[in-house]
């Protein structure tokens, strides 16, 4: 899933390439992806793209006349920028991975695509980003939160730190991948309970959050949209590296699986050498 660094980089890329161009038309290929009906997609035709911003993991394409195309790419969504489209024929709904297409007046534009069968990419055309329910519920930006804000937000929700860190109403922008990386950098178990963390542990976690996200943003900015996924993978130390050696201590990276997701961690770095219980494997053993 694209998280804070990738969405920030996509916004930066659109600021460089799309801002100043006028929208030729907005096409909706996946009817389920468009979550709003007023303004209609035709309302953006002839209007200039004036900015691209980020709200947590939401991408906000700002269009002349106080219009916002706000997009959540979900788990399998992505933005593909095209210097030229192969044809001007309108998209056929329900055909292929393309959910939304934005054509610009110079012949370029971008597609919002979604792989797989779970179609959860969401696009909203609104006059105020706060009208998007997910945006309205966002907590402070994870990269911008100072230490007092970070501590207050983490202690506002009792639970396993992995889950709290990825709760967008607590802090916005962190998902499954970067939470694994942050907790590894902070040397904390993903199952640590937030209200039991000491002031020193929370300070370390805050510093790790800023370092991991900041480094990822720095690596990603200036990359073309097509290069961002590879850039993300190249910077990961534990996430999606099950069975490989931890680059810090050399121990084997382990995994805990859930119904529809998994987490990765290093036992030596994060849990005092003790493997965490993998509930899915435990059920198989029984």
Secondary structure, 3 states (H helix, E strand, C coil): CCCHHHHHHHHHHHHHHCCCCEEEEEEECCHHHECCCCCCHHHHCCCEEEEEEEECCEEEEEECCCEEEEEECCCCEEEEEECCCCCCCCCCCCCCCEEEEEEECCCCEEEEEECCCCCCCEEEEECCHHHCHHHHCCCEECCCCCHHHHHHHHHCCCCEHHHHHCCCCCEECCCHHHHHHHHHHHCCCCCCEHHHCCHHHHHHHHHHHHHHHHHHHHHHCCCCHHHHHHHHHHCCCCCCCCCCECCCCCCEEEEEECCCCEEEEEHHHHCCCCCCCCHHHHHHHC
